[in-house]
Amino acid sequence: MSAPPDLIEAKAQELMKLEKEELARRLATVEILLDQINSDAKQWIFNIFKPFRGLKRDFTPLFGILVGLDLEIKAFHLWVDEKIKKYDTGEVVHEQKHVIVEAKNLIITEAIEWQEVLPPEQSQQQTM
């Protein structure tokens, strides 16, 4: 069993209105994003709308159709480009690296949609 036919048909009709290039970009984006998700999470995502069987802690059996998930993020994988100043020597070390940060070690997270870096004189003019 896959997604309900009426959901698939409604989404297909919506997507058919798009240009071929836009549709290809969207599909490429989804496939690239799915490649970045761990295999356990990906498996559960692809099992949505399929039969589900489970056993509760009190041994009560459950059987139904999986219609959604609440996934817990354990870690963030980041590509970091950072400049670190060594105050003892005055050197600046420029590093590009892959960093894995456990979610429990963060107190705030942000996904930046857009950013512009302004020169110091221009940023002072905008704040006045």
DSSP file (Angstrom, degrees, kcal/mol; ACC not computed):
  #  RESIDUE AA STRUCTURE BP1 BP2  ACC     N-H-->O    O-->H-N    N-H-->O    O-->H-N    TCO  KAPPA ALPHA  PHI   PSI    X-CA   Y-CA   Z-CA
    1    1 A M              0   0    0      0, 0.0     2,-0.2     0, 0.0     0, 0.0   0.000 360.0 360.0 360.0 139.2    0.0    0.0    0.0
    2    2 A S        -     0   0    0      1,-0.3    47,-0.0    48,-0.1    45,-0.0  -0.441 360.0 -37.3-119.2-162.5    1.2    3.5   -0.8
    3    3 A A  S    S-     0   0    0     -2,-0.2    -1,-0.3     1,-0.1     5,-0.1  -0.217  82.7 -81.2 -57.2 150.0   -0.3    6.9   -0.2
    4    4 A P    >>  -     0   0    0      0, 0.0     4,-2.1     0, 0.0     3,-0.9  -0.285  40.5-122.8 -54.7 136.1   -4.0    7.1   -0.7
    5    5 A P  H 3> S+     0   0    0      0, 0.0     4,-2.8     0, 0.0     5,-0.2   0.827 110.1  55.3 -53.9 -36.6   -4.8    7.4   -4.5
    6    6 A D  H 3> S+     0   0    0      2,-0.2     4,-2.1     1,-0.2     5,-0.2   0.869 108.3  48.3 -68.2 -34.3   -6.7   10.7   -4.0
    7    7 A L  H <> S+     0   0    0     -3,-0.9     4,-2.3     2,-0.2    -1,-0.2   0.918 113.6  47.2 -67.2 -43.1   -3.7   12.3   -2.3
    8    8 A I  H  X S+     0   0    0     -4,-2.1     4,-2.6     1,-0.2    -2,-0.2   0.925 113.1  48.3 -64.4 -44.6   -1.4   11.1   -5.0
    9    9 A E  H  X S+     0   0    0     -4,-2.8     4,-2.4    -5,-0.2    -1,-0.2   0.910 111.2  49.9 -64.3 -42.6   -3.7   12.3   -7.7
   10   10 A A  H  X S+     0   0    0     -4,-2.1     4,-1.8     1,-0.2    -1,-0.2   0.920 114.3  44.8 -62.5 -43.6   -4.2   15.8   -6.1
   11   11 A K  H  X S+     0   0    0     -4,-2.3     4,-2.4     2,-0.2    -2,-0.2   0.889 111.8  53.2 -67.9 -38.5   -0.4   16.2   -5.7
   12   12 A A  H  X S+     0   0    0     -4,-2.6     4,-2.1     2,-0.2    -2,-0.2   0.912 108.3  49.8 -62.6 -43.0    0.2   15.0   -9.3
   13   13 A Q  H  X S+     0   0    0     -4,-2.4     4,-0.6     1,-0.2    -1,-0.2   0.898 111.4  49.5 -62.5 -40.5   -2.3   17.5  -10.7
   14   14 A E  H >< S+     0   0    0     -4,-1.8     3,-0.8     1,-0.2    -2,-0.2   0.916 113.1  46.4 -63.5 -43.6   -0.6   20.3   -8.8
   15   15 A L  H >< S+     0   0    0     -4,-2.4     3,-1.7     1,-0.2    -2,-0.2   0.799 100.8  66.2 -71.9 -29.2    2.9   19.2  -10.0
   16   16 A M  H 3< S+     0   0    0     -4,-2.1    -1,-0.2     1,-0.3    -2,-0.2   0.702  92.1  64.2 -66.5 -17.9    1.8   18.9  -13.7
   17   17 A K  T << S+     0   0    0     -3,-0.8    -1,-0.3    -4,-0.6    -2,-0.2   0.630  88.9  91.3 -77.8 -12.8    1.2   22.7  -13.7
   18   18 A L  S <  S-     0   0    0     -3,-1.7     2,-0.1    -4,-0.2    -3,-0.0  -0.458  86.9-102.4 -83.9 154.5    4.9   23.2  -13.2
   19   19 A E     >  -     0   0    0     -2,-0.1     4,-2.4     1,-0.1     5,-0.2  -0.389  33.9-113.3 -67.4 152.8    7.5   23.6  -15.9
   20   20 A K  H  > S+     0   0    0      1,-0.2     4,-2.3     2,-0.2     5,-0.2   0.881 116.7  51.2 -56.8 -41.8    9.7   20.6  -16.5
   21   21 A E  H  > S+     0   0    0      2,-0.2     4,-2.3     1,-0.2    -1,-0.2   0.897 110.5  48.3 -65.7 -41.1   12.8   22.3  -15.2
   22   22 A E  H  > S+     0   0    0      2,-0.2     4,-2.4     1,-0.2    -2,-0.2   0.906 111.7  50.1 -65.7 -41.5   11.1   23.4  -12.0
   23   23 A L  H  X S+     0   0    0     -4,-2.4     4,-2.4     2,-0.2    -2,-0.2   0.909 110.5  49.6 -62.7 -42.8    9.8   19.9  -11.5
   24   24 A A  H  X S+     0   0    0     -4,-2.3     4,-2.6    -5,-0.2    -2,-0.2   0.899 110.8  50.6 -63.3 -41.2   13.3   18.4  -12.0
   25   25 A R  H  X S+     0   0    0     -4,-2.3     4,-2.3     2,-0.2    -2,-0.2   0.911 111.1  48.3 -63.1 -42.5   14.8   20.9   -9.5
   26   26 A R  H  X S+     0   0    0     -4,-2.4     4,-2.4     2,-0.2    -2,-0.2   0.924 113.0  47.0 -63.9 -44.6   12.2   20.0   -6.9
   27   27 A L  H  X S+     0   0    0     -4,-2.4     4,-2.6     2,-0.2     5,-0.2   0.915 112.0  50.4 -63.8 -42.8   12.7   16.2   -7.4
   28   28 A A  H  X S+     0   0    0     -4,-2.6     4,-2.5     1,-0.2    -1,-0.2   0.908 110.6  50.3 -61.1 -41.8   16.5   16.7   -7.2
   29   29 A T  H  X S+     0   0    0     -4,-2.3     4,-2.7     2,-0.2    -2,-0.2   0.930 111.2  47.8 -62.2 -46.4   16.2   18.7   -4.0
   30   30 A V  H  X S+     0   0    0     -4,-2.4     4,-2.5     1,-0.2    -2,-0.2   0.920 113.1  48.1 -62.0 -44.1   13.9   16.0   -2.4
   31   31 A E  H  X S+     0   0    0     -4,-2.6     4,-1.6     2,-0.2    -1,-0.2   0.901 112.8  47.8 -65.5 -40.2   16.3   13.2   -3.4
   32   32 A I  H  X S+     0   0    0     -4,-2.5     4,-0.7    -5,-0.2    -2,-0.2   0.914 112.4  49.7 -65.7 -42.3   19.4   15.1   -2.1
   33   33 A L  H >< S+     0   0    0     -4,-2.7     3,-1.2     1,-0.2     4,-0.3   0.915 108.8  51.8 -62.6 -42.9   17.6   15.9    1.2
   34   34 A L  H >< S+     0   0    0     -4,-2.5     3,-1.3     1,-0.3    -1,-0.2   0.843 102.7  60.1 -63.5 -32.4   16.6   12.3    1.6
   35   35 A D  H 3< S+     0   0    0     -4,-1.6    -1,-0.3     1,-0.2    -2,-0.2   0.735 100.6  56.6 -65.9 -20.6   20.2   11.2    1.1
   36   36 A Q  T << S+     0   0    0     -3,-1.2     2,-0.3    -4,-0.7    -1,-0.2   0.496  89.8  90.3 -89.9  -3.8   21.1   13.4    4.1
   37   37 A I  S <  S-     0   0    0     -3,-1.3     5,-0.0    -4,-0.3    -3,-0.0  -0.724  87.3-103.4 -95.4 141.3   18.8   11.6    6.5
   38   38 A N     >  -     0   0    0     -2,-0.3     4,-2.5     1,-0.1     5,-0.2  -0.213  33.4-110.8 -62.5 156.9   19.9    8.5    8.5
   39   39 A S  H  > S+     0   0    0      1,-0.2     4,-2.4     2,-0.2     5,-0.1   0.816 113.8  54.8 -64.3 -34.2   18.7    5.2    7.2
   40   40 A D  H  > S+     0   0    0      2,-0.2     4,-2.0     1,-0.2    -1,-0.2   0.948 112.1  43.3 -64.0 -47.1   16.4    4.4   10.2
   41   41 A A  H  > S+     0   0    0      1,-0.2     4,-2.4     2,-0.2    -2,-0.2   0.914 113.7  51.8 -63.9 -42.2   14.5    7.7    9.7
   42   42 A K  H  X S+     0   0    0     -4,-2.5     4,-2.4     1,-0.2    -1,-0.2   0.905 107.1  53.5 -61.3 -41.4   14.4    7.3    5.9
   43   43 A Q  H  X S+     0   0    0     -4,-2.4     4,-0.6     1,-0.2    -1,-0.2   0.923 110.7  46.0 -60.0 -44.6   13.0    3.7    6.3
   44   44 A W  H >< S+     0   0    0     -4,-2.0     3,-0.7     1,-0.2     4,-0.4   0.888 109.7  54.5 -67.9 -37.1   10.2    5.0    8.5
   45   45 A I  H >< S+     0   0    0     -4,-2.4     3,-1.3     1,-0.2    -1,-0.2   0.930 109.2  47.8 -59.7 -44.4    9.4    7.9    6.1
   46   46 A F  H 3< S+     0   0    0     -4,-2.4    -1,-0.2     1,-0.2    -2,-0.2   0.581 105.9  60.6 -75.2  -7.9    9.1    5.5    3.2
   47   47 A N  T X< S+     0   0    0     -3,-0.7     3,-1.8    -4,-0.6    19,-0.3   0.429  73.6 121.7 -96.3  -0.2    6.8    3.3    5.4
   48   48 A I  T <  S+     0   0    0     -3,-1.3    19,-0.2    -4,-0.4   -45,-0.1  -0.432  78.1  22.3 -62.3 138.0    4.2    6.0    5.9
   49   49 A F  T 3  S+     0   0    0     17,-4.5    -1,-0.3     1,-0.3    18,-0.1   0.552 103.8 110.5  75.8  13.9    0.8    4.8    4.5
   50   50 A K  S <  S-     0   0    0     -3,-1.8    16,-2.5    16,-0.3    -1,-0.3  -0.771  82.5 -81.3-109.1 161.0    1.8    1.2    4.9
   51   51 A P  E     -A   65   0A   0      0, 0.0     2,-0.4     0, 0.0    14,-0.3  -0.319  47.7-159.1 -60.0 142.4    0.5   -1.4    7.4
   52   52 A F  E     -A   64   0A   0     12,-3.7    12,-2.2    -3,-0.0     2,-0.4  -0.975  11.2-172.6-127.6 137.2    2.1   -1.1   10.9
   53   53 A R  E     +A   63   0A   0     -2,-0.4     2,-0.3    10,-0.2    10,-0.2  -0.998  16.7 156.2-130.0 135.3    2.3   -3.7   13.6
   54   54 A G  E     -A   62   0A   0      8,-2.3     8,-2.8    -2,-0.4     2,-0.4  -0.925  33.3-132.9-147.7 171.4    3.6   -3.0   17.1
   55   55 A L  E     -A   61   0A   0     -2,-0.3    -2,-0.0     6,-0.2     4,-0.0  -0.983  22.6-139.6-133.7 120.2    3.4   -4.2   20.7
   56   56 A K    >   -     0   0    0      4,-2.7     3,-2.2    -2,-0.4     6,-0.0  -0.219  33.6 -98.7 -72.8 168.6    2.8   -1.8   23.5
   57   57 A R  T 3  S+     0   0    0      1,-0.3    -1,-0.1     2,-0.2    -2,-0.0   0.800 126.6  54.2 -59.8 -30.2    4.7   -2.1   26.9
   58   58 A D  T 3  S-     0   0    0      2,-0.1    -1,-0.3     1,-0.0    -2,-0.1   0.242 123.6-107.6 -89.0  15.9    1.7   -3.8   28.4
   59   59 A F    <   +     0   0    0     -3,-2.2    -2,-0.2     1,-0.3    -1,-0.0   0.642  68.7 150.9  68.9  18.7    1.8   -6.3   25.5
   60   60 A T        -     0   0    0      1,-0.0    -4,-2.7    -5,-0.0    -1,-0.3  -0.705  44.6-128.6 -76.9 123.4   -1.3   -4.9   23.8
   61   61 A P  E     -A   55   0A   0      0, 0.0     2,-0.4     0, 0.0    -6,-0.2  -0.457  20.8-159.8 -75.1 147.5   -0.9   -5.5   20.1
   62   62 A L  E     +A   54   0A   0     -8,-2.8    -8,-2.3    -2,-0.1     2,-0.4  -0.984  13.9 171.3-124.5 137.0   -1.4   -2.6   17.7
   63   63 A F  E     +A   53   0A   0     -2,-0.4     2,-0.3   -10,-0.2   -10,-0.2  -0.967  24.7 104.7-145.5 130.9   -2.1   -2.9   14.0
   64   64 A G  E     -A   52   0A   0    -12,-2.2   -12,-3.7    -2,-0.4     2,-0.5  -0.935  67.9 -61.0-174.2-165.7   -3.0   -0.1   11.6
   65   65 A I  E     -A   51   0A   0     -2,-0.3     2,-0.6   -14,-0.3   -17,-0.1  -0.904  46.5-125.2-103.9 127.5   -1.9    2.1    8.8
   66   66 A L        +     0   0    0    -16,-2.5   -17,-4.5    -2,-0.5   -16,-0.3  -0.617  36.5 169.2 -72.2 115.5    1.1    4.4    9.6
   67   67 A V        -     0   0    0     -2,-0.6     2,-0.3     1,-0.3    -1,-0.2   0.452  57.0 -10.1-111.1  -3.1   -0.1    7.9    8.8
   68   68 A G        -     0   0    0      2,-0.0     2,-0.3     0, 0.0    -1,-0.3  -0.976  55.4-136.1-179.6 172.0    2.6   10.0   10.2
   69   69 A L        -     0   0    0     -2,-0.3     2,-0.5    -3,-0.1   -21,-0.0  -0.982   8.3-152.6-142.2 149.4    5.7   10.3   12.4
   70   70 A D        -     0   0    0     -2,-0.3     2,-0.3     2,-0.0    -2,-0.0  -0.948  29.2-166.4-117.5 106.1    7.3   12.5   15.0
   71   71 A L        -     0   0    0     -2,-0.5     2,-0.5   -30,-0.0    -2,-0.0  -0.738  12.2-138.7 -96.6 141.6   11.0   12.1   14.7
   72   72 A E        -     0   0    0     -2,-0.3     2,-0.5     2,-0.0    -2,-0.0  -0.856  14.9-132.7-100.1 129.5   13.5   13.2   17.3
   73   73 A I        +     0   0    0     -2,-0.5     3,-0.1     1,-0.2    30,-0.0  -0.698  24.4 178.1 -81.8 124.8   16.7   14.9   16.1
   74   74 A K        +     0   0    0     -2,-0.5    29,-2.5     1,-0.3    30,-0.5   0.778  64.2   1.9 -94.8 -33.3   19.7   13.4   17.9
   75   75 A A  E     -B  102   0B   0     27,-0.3     2,-0.5    28,-0.1    -1,-0.3  -0.992  58.6-131.5-153.9 156.4   22.4   15.4   16.2
   76   76 A F  E     -B  101   0B   0     25,-3.0    25,-2.7    -2,-0.3     2,-0.6  -0.951  16.7-151.5-110.5 131.0   23.1   18.1   13.6
   77   77 A H  E     -B  100   0B   0     -2,-0.5     2,-0.4    23,-0.2    23,-0.2  -0.917  24.3-176.7-102.6 119.8   25.7   17.5   10.9
   78   78 A L  E     -B   99   0B   0     21,-3.2    21,-2.9    -2,-0.6     2,-0.7  -0.911  30.9-143.7-122.6 143.4   27.2   20.8    9.8
   79   79 A W  E     -B   98   0B   0     -2,-0.4     2,-0.4    19,-0.2    19,-0.2  -0.946  35.1-163.8 -98.2 117.4   29.8   21.9    7.2
   80   80 A V  E     -B   97   0B   0     17,-3.2    17,-2.4    -2,-0.7     2,-0.5  -0.871  23.4-172.2-113.5 133.8   31.6   24.7    9.0
   81   81 A D  E     +B   96   0B   0     -2,-0.4     2,-0.3    15,-0.2    15,-0.2  -0.957  30.6 162.4-118.8 106.5   33.8   27.4    7.6
   82   82 A E  E     -B   95   0B   0     13,-2.6    13,-3.0    -2,-0.5     2,-0.5  -0.944  37.0-145.3-135.3 152.0   35.3   29.3   10.5
   83   83 A K  E     -B   94   0B   0     -2,-0.3     2,-0.5    11,-0.2    11,-0.2  -0.966  19.7-165.4-113.4 122.6   38.2   31.6   11.4
   84   84 A I  E     -B   93   0B   0      9,-3.0     9,-3.2    -2,-0.5     2,-0.5  -0.938   9.5-145.9-114.6 122.4   39.7   31.1   14.8
   85   85 A K  E     -B   92   0B   0     -2,-0.5     2,-0.9     7,-0.2     7,-0.2  -0.759   4.9-147.5 -90.5 126.3   41.9   33.7   16.3
   86   86 A K    >>  -     0   0    0      5,-3.3     4,-2.9    -2,-0.5     3,-0.5  -0.828   9.7-164.0 -89.4 109.1   44.8   32.5   18.4
   87   87 A Y  T 34 S+     0   0    0     -2,-0.9    -1,-0.2     1,-0.2     5,-0.0   0.752  83.1  59.0 -71.4 -23.1   45.1   35.3   21.0
   88   88 A D  T 34 S+     0   0    0      1,-0.1    -1,-0.2    -3,-0.1    -2,-0.0   0.840 124.6  18.8 -73.5 -31.5   48.6   34.2   22.1
   89   89 A T  T <4 S-     0   0    0     -3,-0.5    -2,-0.2     2,-0.2    -1,-0.1   0.584  96.1-126.5-112.7 -14.7   50.1   34.5   18.7
   90   90 A G     <  +     0   0    0     -4,-2.9    -3,-0.2     1,-0.3     2,-0.1   0.417  62.4 140.1  81.3  -2.4   47.7   36.7   16.9
   91   91 A E        -     0   0    0     -5,-0.4    -5,-3.3    -6,-0.1     2,-0.5  -0.362  46.2-142.2 -72.3 152.7   47.3   34.2   14.1
   92   92 A V  E     -B   85   0B   0     -7,-0.2     2,-0.6    -3,-0.1    -7,-0.2  -0.979  10.2-154.8-116.8 122.6   44.0   33.4   12.5
   93   93 A V  E     -B   84   0B   0     -9,-3.2    -9,-3.0    -2,-0.5     2,-0.6  -0.863   4.5-154.9 -99.8 122.9   43.4   29.8   11.5
   94   94 A H  E     +B   83   0B   0     -2,-0.6     2,-0.4   -11,-0.2   -11,-0.2  -0.877  20.5 179.2 -99.1 120.2   40.9   29.3    8.7
   95   95 A E  E     -B   82   0B   0    -13,-3.0   -13,-2.6    -2,-0.6     2,-0.4  -0.942  23.0-168.0-124.8 142.9   39.2   25.9    8.9
   96   96 A Q  E     +B   81   0B   0     -2,-0.4     2,-0.3   -15,-0.2   -15,-0.2  -0.999  34.0 148.9-122.5 125.9   36.6   24.1    6.8
   97   97 A K  E     -B   80   0B   0    -17,-2.4   -17,-3.2    -2,-0.4     2,-0.5  -0.983  50.4-109.1-156.4 160.9   35.3   21.0    8.6
   98   98 A H  E     -B   79   0B   0     -2,-0.3     2,-0.4   -19,-0.2   -19,-0.2  -0.863  39.2-172.1 -94.5 124.3   32.5   18.6    9.1
   99   99 A V  E     -B   78   0B   0    -21,-2.9   -21,-3.2    -2,-0.5     2,-0.5  -0.963  14.7-157.9-123.0 134.8   31.1   18.9   12.7
  100  100 A I  E     -B   77   0B   0     -2,-0.4     2,-0.5   -23,-0.2   -23,-0.2  -0.962  13.5-173.4-111.3 120.9   28.6   16.7   14.4
  101  101 A V  E     -B   76   0B   0    -25,-2.7   -25,-3.0    -2,-0.5     2,-0.2  -0.961  23.7-127.3-117.2 123.9   26.8   18.4   17.3
  102  102 A E  E >   -B   75   0B   0     -2,-0.5     3,-1.9   -27,-0.2   -27,-0.3  -0.489  18.3-130.4 -67.8 136.7   24.4   16.5   19.6
  103  103 A A  G >  S+     0   0    0    -29,-2.5     3,-1.7     1,-0.3   -28,-0.1   0.821 105.0  64.7 -58.6 -33.2   21.1   18.2   19.8
  104  104 A K  G 3  S+     0   0    0    -30,-0.5    -1,-0.3     1,-0.3   -29,-0.1   0.675  95.8  59.8 -67.0 -15.0   21.1   18.0   23.6
  105  105 A N  G <  S+     0   0    0     -3,-1.9     2,-0.4     2,-0.0    -1,-0.3   0.413  92.5  82.0 -91.6   1.5   24.2   20.3   23.7
  106  106 A L    <   -     0   0    0     -3,-1.7     3,-0.1    -4,-0.2    -5,-0.0  -0.857  49.8-174.1-109.0 141.2   22.4   23.2   22.0
  107  107 A I  S    S+     0   0    0     -2,-0.4     2,-0.3     1,-0.3    -1,-0.1   0.616  79.1  18.2-104.3 -17.3   20.1   25.7   23.7
  108  108 A I        -     0   0    0      2,-0.0     2,-0.3     0, 0.0    -1,-0.3  -0.988  64.3-169.2-149.4 145.2   19.0   27.4   20.5
  109  109 A T        -     0   0    0     -2,-0.3     2,-0.4    -3,-0.1    -3,-0.0  -0.973   2.6-172.4-133.3 150.4   19.0   26.5   16.8
  110  110 A E        -     0   0    0     -2,-0.3     2,-0.6     2,-0.0    -2,-0.0  -0.998  17.6-152.0-140.7 140.7   18.3   28.5   13.7
  111  111 A A        -     0   0    0     -2,-0.4     2,-0.6     0, 0.0    -2,-0.0  -0.961  26.5-143.0-109.6 111.1   18.0   27.6   10.0
  112  112 A I        -     0   0    0     -2,-0.6     3,-0.1     1,-0.2    -2,-0.0  -0.637  20.7-177.9 -83.6 118.6   19.1   30.7    8.1
  113  113 A E  S    S+     0   0    0     -2,-0.6     2,-0.3     1,-0.3    -1,-0.2   0.831  70.8   0.8 -82.0 -35.3   17.0   31.3    5.0
  114  114 A W        -     0   0    0      2,-0.0     2,-0.3     0, 0.0    -1,-0.3  -0.991  62.8-179.8-155.8 146.0   18.9   34.4    3.8
  115  115 A Q        -     0   0    0     -2,-0.3     2,-0.4    -3,-0.1    -3,-0.0  -0.991   7.1-170.0-151.8 143.1   21.8   36.5    5.0
  116  116 A E        -     0   0    0     -2,-0.3     2,-0.6     2,-0.0    -2,-0.0  -0.998  14.8-146.7-133.9 131.4   23.6   39.6    3.8
  117  117 A V        -     0   0    0     -2,-0.4    -2,-0.0     6,-0.0     0, 0.0  -0.876  18.4-160.0 -99.3 121.5   26.9   40.8    5.2
  118  118 A L        -     0   0    0     -2,-0.6    -2,-0.0     1,-0.1     5,-0.0  -0.762  24.2-106.7-101.1 145.0   27.2   44.6    5.1
  119  119 A P     >  -     0   0    0      0, 0.0     4,-2.4     0, 0.0     3,-0.5  -0.336  40.3-106.1 -61.5 152.9   30.4   46.6    5.3
  120  120 A P  H  > S+     0   0    0      0, 0.0     4,-1.7     0, 0.0     5,-0.2   0.867 118.5  49.6 -52.7 -43.3   30.8   48.3    8.7
  121  121 A E  H  > S+     0   0    0      1,-0.2     4,-1.4     2,-0.2     5,-0.1   0.872 112.7  47.2 -67.3 -35.1   30.0   51.9    7.4
  122  122 A Q  H  > S+     0   0    0     -3,-0.5     4,-1.7     1,-0.2    -1,-0.2   0.878 110.4  51.3 -73.3 -37.7   26.9   50.7    5.6
  123  123 A S  H  X S+     0   0    0     -4,-2.4     4,-1.0     1,-0.2    -1,-0.2   0.836 108.3  52.7 -69.8 -30.6   25.6   48.7    8.6
  124  124 A Q  H  X S+     0   0    0     -4,-1.7     4,-0.6    -5,-0.2    -1,-0.2   0.881 107.8  51.6 -69.7 -37.6   26.1   51.8   10.9
  125  125 A Q  H >< S+     0   0    0     -4,-1.4     3,-0.6     1,-0.2    -2,-0.2   0.873 108.0  51.9 -65.6 -37.5   24.0   54.0    8.5
  126  126 A Q  H 3< S+     0   0    0     -4,-1.7    -1,-0.2     1,-0.2    -2,-0.2   0.782 107.1  52.2 -72.4 -26.1   21.1   51.5    8.5
  127  127 A T  H 3<        0   0    0     -4,-1.0    -1,-0.2     1,-0.2    -2,-0.2   0.593 360.0 360.0 -87.2  -9.0   20.9   51.3   12.3
  128  128 A M    <<        0   0    0     -4,-0.6    -1,-0.2    -3,-0.6    -2,-0.2   0.462 360.0 360.0 -87.0 360.0   20.7   55.1   12.7
